[in-house]
Amino acid sequence: MIYRSKAPLRIGLAGGGTDVSPYCDLYGGAILNATISLSAYATIEIINEPQIIITALDRHESETHPISASLPINGTLDLLKGVINRIQKDYGAFKKGFRLSTYVDAPAGSGLGTSSTLVVAIIGAFVEKLKLPMGDYDIAHYAFDIERNDLQLAGGRQDQYAAMFGGVNFMEFYQNDRVIVNPLRIRPQYMHELENNLVLYFTSTSRESATIIKEQMKNVNNHHEKSIEAMHQLKTQAKMMKEALLRGKLDEIGEILDYGFEQKRNMAANISNAGIEKIYDAAKKAGATGGKISGAGGGGFMIFYCPVNNRFAVEDTLLQFGGEVKKYNFTKYGLTTWSV
């Protein structure tokens, strides 16, 4: 038997960073995001040997371990190992050998939620294989728990829930890991226009998001007023973005993104840098009305809102910086699993 799953990556449109503890525990967080037609994939193949073979096809990394072993967390394929270890801990040792293979449509550290989406996809494959009694919120929280507690990886909560639910969602985050996902019913013509006008640009650099996120967490713990106020404003930005999309005020989206980019710079050092600022300024001069860094910042993907037909001039300008304009579509569906 072969068990498969796929989960969509996401674009964060507003509120980024307010889903990270301790901010959301103390003040509550809010984020608006949308899933896109780039995905993380996982496949489990049953094999005759008493072994666990794990392979990241996109990274050209592979390891083989005895079926009964607790897999070593050593910096290689840790996301795959973390899920396998937790599944064995919670649901018992595997009785048959298998090969777990994964692939992600975007590089790690690119700001589209790749790591968390991959964890959701891997869990999904095991849910399909073992027929585990887990609902949508259960799987998303399970992925969060494995990343943040088992593997001790710094980060927020939005990516796991975006990958699980799919579509355009306004998410709220509270203390005690309480998350509420509010799917938004946006008119199709508004989504078509947003998709047409929103340029996704890969800077061709990845970054270690954990370093930036740890500084953000430190700033909240140390009551750094400028950083905390920036997060308050980003939470407000998420509500502004929700209203603009629901009411079709698309001309305001660029300004809302621009406002958020200004606030995000104040959350932690290294969220932006000289290279990002040059790209951002050039895009605005070419006709973008606003944009943002996707994810924690420091590199990876950026998005720009380009009204009318400005996207073509903006794309030409962005390509001069050596990156890649990535084509995409918005998607309505989250985690999908099947077996053959």
C-alpha positions as CSV (number, residue, x, y, z in Angstrom):
1,M,0.0,0.0,0.0
2,I,1.0,3.6,-0.6
3,Y,-0.3,6.4,1.6
4,R,-0.1,10.0,0.3
5,S,-0.8,13.5,1.5
6,K,-0.3,17.1,0.4
7,A,-0.8,20.4,2.2
8,P,-0.7,23.9,0.8
9,L,1.8,26.6,1.6
10,R,0.4,30.0,2.5
11,I,0.9,33.7,2.0
12,G,0.6,35.8,5.1
13,L,-1.4,38.9,4.2
14,A,-1.6,40.7,7.6
15,G,-0.9,40.3,11.3
16,G,2.3,38.2,10.9
17,G,4.1,37.6,14.2
18,T,1.1,38.1,16.5
19,D,0.7,34.3,16.6
20,V,4.0,33.8,18.5
21,S,4.1,33.3,22.2
22,P,4.3,35.1,24.6
23,Y,2.6,37.9,22.6
24,C,-0.6,36.0,21.7
25,D,-0.8,34.6,25.3
26,L,-0.7,38.0,26.8
27,Y,-2.6,40.1,24.3
28,G,-4.2,37.8,21.8
29,G,-3.1,37.6,18.2
30,A,-4.8,37.9,14.8
31,I,-3.6,36.9,11.3
32,L,-5.1,36.9,7.9
33,N,-3.5,34.4,5.4
34,A,-4.4,32.6,2.2
35,T,-3.2,29.2,0.9
36,I,-1.6,29.0,-2.6
37,S,-0.9,26.3,-5.2
38,L,2.5,25.4,-3.8
39,S,2.5,22.4,-1.5
40,A,4.3,20.0,0.8
41,Y,3.9,16.3,-0.1
42,A,4.4,13.1,2.0
43,T,4.3,9.5,0.9
44,I,4.5,6.3,3.0
45,E,5.3,3.1,1.3
46,I,5.2,-0.2,3.1
47,I,8.4,-2.3,2.6
48,N,9.4,-5.9,3.5
49,E,12.5,-5.0,5.4
50,P,12.3,-4.1,9.2
51,Q,13.6,-0.6,8.5
52,I,12.4,3.0,8.4
53,I,13.8,4.8,5.4
54,I,13.3,8.6,5.4
55,T,14.0,10.7,2.3
56,A,13.6,14.4,1.6
57,L,13.5,14.3,-2.2
58,D,13.9,18.0,-2.7
59,R,16.9,18.2,-0.4
60,H,18.6,15.0,-1.6
61,E,18.9,13.7,2.0
62,S,18.1,10.2,3.1
63,E,18.7,8.0,6.2
64,T,17.8,4.4,7.2
65,H,17.1,3.3,10.7
66,P,15.9,0.1,12.5
67,I,12.2,-0.1,12.8
68,S,12.2,-0.2,16.6
69,A,14.6,2.7,17.1
70,S,13.9,6.2,18.4
71,L,15.3,8.3,15.5
72,P,18.1,10.7,16.5
73,I,17.4,14.4,16.3
74,N,20.7,15.7,15.0
75,G,20.0,18.4,12.5
76,T,19.3,16.2,9.5
77,L,15.7,15.4,8.5
78,D,14.6,16.3,12.0
79,L,11.0,17.2,11.0
80,L,10.5,13.8,9.5
81,K,12.1,12.1,12.6
82,G,10.1,14.2,15.0
83,V,6.8,13.2,13.6
84,I,7.8,9.5,13.5
85,N,9.1,9.5,17.1
86,R,5.9,11.2,18.3
87,I,3.6,8.8,16.4
88,Q,5.5,5.8,17.9
89,K,5.3,7.4,21.4
90,D,1.6,8.1,21.2
91,Y,0.3,5.2,19.1
92,G,2.8,2.3,19.6
93,A,5.8,1.0,17.7
94,F,5.5,0.3,14.0
95,K,5.1,-3.4,13.1
96,K,6.2,-3.2,9.5
97,G,9.0,-1.3,7.8
98,F,8.2,1.7,5.6
99,R,9.7,4.4,3.5
100,L,8.7,8.0,4.2
101,S,9.4,10.4,1.3
102,T,8.7,14.1,1.3
103,Y,8.9,17.0,-1.1
104,V,8.2,20.7,-0.8
105,D,7.6,23.2,-3.7
106,A,9.5,26.0,-2.0
107,P,12.9,26.1,-0.2
108,A,13.1,25.8,3.6
109,G,13.3,29.3,5.2
110,S,11.6,31.0,2.4
111,G,8.7,32.5,4.4
112,L,5.7,30.5,3.1
113,G,5.4,28.2,6.1
114,T,7.3,25.3,4.5
115,S,8.4,23.6,7.7
116,S,5.1,23.6,9.5
117,T,3.2,22.6,6.3
118,L,5.6,19.7,5.8
119,V,4.9,18.5,9.3
120,V,1.1,18.7,8.7
121,A,1.6,16.7,5.5
122,I,3.6,14.0,7.2
123,I,1.1,13.7,10.0
124,G,-1.7,13.5,7.4
125,A,0.0,10.5,5.7
126,F,0.2,8.7,9.1
127,V,-3.4,9.6,9.8
128,E,-4.3,8.0,6.5
129,K,-2.1,4.9,7.1
130,L,-3.1,4.3,10.8
131,K,-6.7,5.6,10.6
132,L,-6.0,7.9,13.5
133,P,-9.0,9.6,15.2
134,M,-7.8,13.2,14.6
135,G,-9.9,16.2,13.5
136,D,-8.7,19.3,11.7
137,Y,-7.8,21.3,14.9
138,D,-6.3,18.1,16.4
139,I,-3.8,17.7,13.5
140,A,-2.9,21.4,13.4
141,H,-2.2,21.4,17.1
142,Y,-0.3,18.1,17.0
143,A,2.0,19.6,14.3
144,F,2.5,22.7,16.5
145,D,3.3,20.6,19.5
146,I,5.8,18.5,17.7
147,E,7.6,21.5,16.3
148,R,7.6,23.8,19.3
149,N,7.8,21.3,22.2
150,D,9.3,18.0,20.9
151,L,11.8,19.6,18.5
152,Q,12.1,23.0,20.4
153,L,11.8,25.0,17.1
154,A,10.9,28.6,17.6
155,G,7.9,29.9,15.7
156,G,4.2,30.7,15.6
157,R,0.9,28.9,15.0
158,Q,-0.6,30.2,11.8
159,D,1.2,27.9,9.4
160,Q,-0.1,24.6,10.8
161,Y,-3.7,25.8,10.8
162,A,-3.4,27.3,7.3
163,A,-2.0,24.1,5.9
164,M,-4.8,22.1,7.6
165,F,-7.8,24.3,6.7
166,G,-6.8,25.9,3.4
167,G,-8.4,28.9,1.8
168,V,-8.5,32.5,3.1
169,N,-8.8,32.6,6.9
170,F,-8.8,35.2,9.6
171,M,-7.2,33.4,12.6
172,E,-7.3,34.4,16.3
173,F,-4.7,33.2,18.8
174,Y,-5.1,33.2,22.6
175,Q,-3.5,31.8,25.7
176,N,-3.3,28.1,26.4
177,D,-2.8,27.4,22.7
178,R,-6.4,28.3,21.9
179,V,-6.9,29.0,18.2
180,I,-10.0,30.0,16.3
181,V,-10.0,29.7,12.5
182,N,-12.6,31.9,10.7
183,P,-12.9,31.0,7.0
184,L,-13.7,34.2,5.0
185,R,-16.4,34.1,2.3
186,I,-14.9,36.5,-0.2
187,R,-16.6,37.2,-3.6
188,P,-14.8,35.3,-6.4
189,Q,-14.2,38.5,-8.4
190,Y,-12.3,40.0,-5.4
191,M,-10.1,36.9,-5.2
192,H,-9.4,37.0,-8.9
193,E,-8.4,40.6,-8.7
194,L,-6.2,40.0,-5.7
195,E,-4.5,37.1,-7.4
196,N,-4.0,39.2,-10.5
197,N,-2.5,42.1,-8.6
198,L,-0.4,40.3,-6.0
199,V,3.1,39.5,-7.2
200,L,5.0,36.8,-5.3
201,Y,8.8,37.3,-5.6
202,F,11.5,35.0,-4.3
203,T,14.7,36.9,-3.4
204,S,16.7,33.7,-3.9
205,T,17.9,33.8,-0.3
206,S,16.6,31.8,2.6
207,R,17.0,32.7,6.3
208,E,16.9,31.2,9.7
209,S,13.6,32.3,10.9
210,A,14.1,31.0,14.5
211,T,16.8,33.7,15.2
212,I,14.4,36.5,14.3
213,I,11.5,34.9,16.1
214,K,13.6,34.4,19.3
215,E,14.4,38.1,19.3
216,Q,10.8,38.9,18.9
217,M,9.9,36.7,21.9
218,K,12.7,38.3,23.9
219,N,11.4,41.8,23.2
220,V,7.9,40.9,24.5
221,N,9.4,39.2,27.6
222,N,11.5,42.3,28.3
223,H,8.5,44.6,27.8
224,H,10.1,46.4,24.8
225,E,7.4,49.0,24.2
226,K,8.3,49.7,20.5
227,S,8.2,46.0,19.6
228,I,5.0,45.3,21.5
229,E,3.3,48.4,20.0
230,A,4.3,47.2,16.5
231,M,2.6,43.9,17.2
232,H,-0.5,45.7,18.4
233,Q,-0.6,47.6,15.1
234,L,-0.1,44.4,13.1
235,K,-3.1,42.9,14.8
236,T,-5.1,45.9,13.8
237,Q,-3.7,45.5,10.3
238,A,-5.2,42.0,10.1
239,K,-8.6,43.4,10.9
240,M,-8.2,46.1,8.3
241,M,-7.2,43.5,5.7
242,K,-10.2,41.4,6.5
243,E,-12.6,44.3,6.0
244,A,-10.9,45.4,2.8
245,L,-11.2,41.9,1.3
246,L,-14.8,41.2,2.4
247,R,-16.0,44.6,1.2
248,G,-14.0,44.6,-2.0
249,K,-11.9,47.7,-1.1
250,L,-9.0,46.3,-3.1
251,D,-7.4,49.7,-3.7
252,E,-6.7,49.9,0.0
253,I,-4.7,46.6,0.1
254,G,-1.4,48.1,-1.0
255,E,-1.6,50.8,1.6
256,I,-2.5,48.2,4.3
257,L,0.5,46.1,3.3
258,D,2.7,49.1,3.3
259,Y,1.5,50.0,6.8
260,G,2.3,46.5,8.0
261,F,5.7,46.5,6.5
262,E,6.5,49.7,8.4
263,Q,5.3,48.2,11.7
264,K,7.1,44.9,11.2
265,R,10.5,46.6,11.0
266,N,10.0,47.6,14.6
267,M,9.3,44.0,15.9
268,A,12.9,42.8,15.8
269,A,16.3,43.5,14.2
270,N,17.1,41.8,10.9
271,I,13.5,41.5,9.8
272,S,14.6,43.8,7.0
273,N,18.0,44.7,5.6
274,A,19.6,46.9,3.0
275,G,18.9,44.4,0.2
276,I,15.3,44.0,1.0
277,E,14.8,47.8,1.3
278,K,16.3,48.3,-2.2
279,I,13.9,45.7,-3.6
280,Y,11.0,47.2,-1.8
281,D,11.7,50.8,-2.9
282,A,12.3,49.7,-6.5
283,A,9.0,47.9,-6.6
284,K,7.1,50.9,-5.3
285,K,8.7,53.2,-7.8
286,A,7.7,50.7,-10.6
287,G,4.0,50.9,-9.5
288,A,3.5,48.7,-6.4
289,T,1.4,50.4,-3.8
290,G,2.7,48.3,-0.9
291,G,4.2,44.9,0.0
292,K,5.7,42.8,2.7
293,I,8.3,40.2,3.6
294,S,6.6,36.8,3.8
295,G,7.2,34.9,7.1
296,A,9.6,36.0,9.8
297,G,11.6,38.3,7.5
298,G,15.3,38.5,6.7
299,G,14.9,37.1,3.2
300,G,12.8,34.5,1.3
301,F,9.7,35.5,-0.5
302,M,8.2,39.0,-0.7
303,I,4.8,40.0,-2.0
304,F,3.8,43.3,-3.7
305,Y,0.3,44.7,-4.5
306,C,0.3,46.1,-8.0
307,P,-3.1,47.7,-9.1
308,V,-4.4,48.0,-12.7
309,N,-1.6,46.5,-14.9
310,N,1.3,47.7,-12.9
311,R,2.4,44.1,-12.1
312,F,4.2,43.8,-15.4
313,A,6.5,46.8,-14.8
314,V,7.0,45.7,-11.2
315,E,8.0,42.1,-12.3
316,D,10.5,43.5,-14.8
317,T,12.0,45.6,-12.1
318,L,12.2,42.7,-9.6
319,L,13.9,40.4,-12.0
320,Q,16.8,42.9,-12.1
321,F,17.7,41.9,-8.6
322,G,18.4,38.3,-9.6
323,G,15.4,36.7,-7.9
324,E,12.4,34.9,-9.3
325,V,8.8,35.9,-9.8
326,K,6.8,32.8,-8.8
327,K,3.5,32.1,-10.4
328,Y,0.7,30.8,-8.2
329,N,-3.1,30.5,-7.7
330,F,-5.1,30.8,-4.5
331,T,-6.5,27.5,-3.3
332,K,-9.6,26.6,-1.3
333,Y,-8.5,23.3,0.2
334,G,-6.2,22.3,3.0
335,L,-4.6,18.9,3.9
336,T,-5.7,16.2,1.5
337,T,-4.9,12.5,2.1
338,W,-5.4,9.3,0.1
339,S,-4.2,5.8,-0.4
340,V,-3.7,3.4,-3.3
